[in-house]
């Protein structure tokens, strides 16, 4: 897992794609939040977003 993160960071730094980092952080945090609350409590809010 750590090797994947290092490779992703090297890719973003080399290709000047550092704008992807905040997007990835938001996606990981929202995924973690979904897992933490088991999805059912957040379902109405997710439907309003999409």
N, C-alpha and C positions, 0 to 999 in steps of 0.2 A: 504494500500500500504506500509506503514511504517513497519507494522508487518511482511510483506513478506520479506522486505529487512533485517530486524533483524534476521529472521529465516534463511535466506540464508547465512548471515554473520556467524551466529552461526554454521551452517552446515559446511561451508568452514573451519572455525577455528578448529572445533572439529575433522574433518576428514582429516586435513592437506591438503586441496585442495585449498590453497591460490593461486596456479597458475591459477585457473579459473577466478580470479578477473580481470586481465588485458584483458582476452578474453571477458568477459561480458561487460566491459567498452567499448571496441572497437565495439562490436555488438550494444550496445545502442547508441553510438555516430553515427555510420553509419546509423542506423535506423532513428535517429533524423535528420540527414542530408538529407536523402531521403524524409522525410516528409516536411522539410523546403523548399526544391527546387522543390517539387511536382513530383519528379520521372522522368519526361520526359526529363529534361535536363541532367540527369545523366545516362540515359539508355545506350548510347554508351560505357561509361566507365565501367559500370557493366558487359556488354556483354564481354568486353575484359578480365575481371578478371576471369570469369567462362568459 
